[in-house]
Every structure is written in structure tokens, then in C-alpha cells.
Amino acid sequence: MVSHQLYLSEYLNMWAKMTMLLKEFLLDPLLKASHSGHQGQQNRFDQREMLGDL
């Protein structure tokens, strides 16, 4: 029973990571493309993000 629960939680963890990756690589570029009209705004936002990561 415990091993089954462990397997299930690992499986759900894997799916959570997969959906995060899909969101990052598929949805975010689409959202940025749809907001291409606000290019200047988007560039400033990206620079703030990069500085925050340092």
C-alpha cells in the first residue's frame, strides 16, 4: 500500500514538472507573441526579470 502511494506521488510529481515545462516552452512564447504590440513594455519587463535572477 505504501509503495503504491509512493509510486502515485512520484507519477503526479512527474506530471507537474511536465506541465510546468510545457507552460514554459509552449504557452509563454505564445503569450509573448500575442503581446508583441507592447514590445517596449515587454523588453523592460524581461530586463527586470534578468536582473532579479542575478
C-alpha positions as a Markdown table, in Angstrom:
| # | Residue | x | y | z |
|---|---|---|---|---|
| 1 | Met | 0.0 | 0.0 | 0.0 |
| 2 | Val | 2.8 | 2.4 | 1.0 |
| 3 | Ser | 4.8 | 1.6 | -2.2 |
| 4 | His | 1.7 | 2.2 | -4.3 |
| 5 | Gln | 1.2 | 5.6 | -2.7 |
| 6 | Leu | 4.8 | 6.5 | -3.3 |
| 7 | Tyr | 4.6 | 5.5 | -6.9 |
| 8 | Leu | 1.4 | 7.6 | -7.3 |
| 9 | Ser | 3.0 | 10.7 | -5.8 |
| 10 | Glu | 6.1 | 10.2 | -8.0 |
| 11 | Tyr | 3.8 | 10.0 | -11.0 |
| 12 | Leu | 1.9 | 13.1 | -10.1 |
| 13 | Asn | 5.2 | 14.9 | -9.4 |
| 14 | Met | 6.4 | 13.9 | -12.9 |
| 15 | Trp | 3.2 | 15.3 | -14.4 |
| 16 | Ala | 3.5 | 18.5 | -12.5 |
| 17 | Lys | 7.1 | 19.0 | -13.9 |
| 18 | Met | 5.9 | 18.1 | -17.4 |
| 19 | Thr | 3.1 | 20.6 | -17.3 |
| 20 | Met | 5.4 | 23.3 | -15.9 |
| 21 | Leu | 7.9 | 22.7 | -18.8 |
| 22 | Leu | 5.0 | 22.7 | -21.3 |
| 23 | Lys | 3.8 | 26.0 | -20.0 |
| 24 | Glu | 7.3 | 27.5 | -20.0 |
| 25 | Phe | 8.2 | 26.4 | -23.6 |
| 26 | Leu | 4.8 | 26.5 | -25.3 |
| 27 | Leu | 2.5 | 28.9 | -23.6 |
| 28 | Asp | 4.9 | 31.7 | -22.6 |
| 29 | Pro | 6.3 | 32.2 | -26.2 |
| 30 | Leu | 2.7 | 32.3 | -27.5 |
| 31 | Leu | 1.7 | 34.8 | -24.8 |
| 32 | Lys | 4.7 | 37.0 | -25.7 |
| 33 | Ala | 3.9 | 36.8 | -29.4 |
| 34 | Ser | 0.3 | 37.8 | -28.7 |
| 35 | His | 1.5 | 40.8 | -26.8 |
| 36 | Ser | 4.1 | 41.8 | -29.4 |
| 37 | Gly | 2.2 | 45.1 | -29.7 |
| 38 | His | 3.6 | 46.1 | -26.3 |
| 39 | Gln | 7.2 | 45.3 | -27.3 |
| 40 | Gly | 8.8 | 48.2 | -25.3 |
| 41 | Gln | 6.9 | 47.3 | -22.2 |
| 42 | Gln | 7.8 | 43.6 | -22.6 |
| 43 | Asn | 11.5 | 44.4 | -23.1 |
| 44 | Arg | 11.7 | 46.4 | -19.8 |
| 45 | Phe | 9.9 | 43.6 | -18.0 |
| 46 | Asp | 12.3 | 41.0 | -19.3 |
| 47 | Gln | 15.3 | 43.1 | -18.2 |
| 48 | Arg | 13.8 | 43.4 | -14.7 |
| 49 | Glu | 13.4 | 39.6 | -14.6 |
| 50 | Met | 17.0 | 39.0 | -15.7 |
| 51 | Leu | 18.3 | 41.5 | -13.1 |
| 52 | Gly | 16.2 | 39.7 | -10.4 |
| 53 | Asp | 17.8 | 36.4 | -11.3 |
| 54 | Leu | 21.3 | 37.7 | -10.7 |
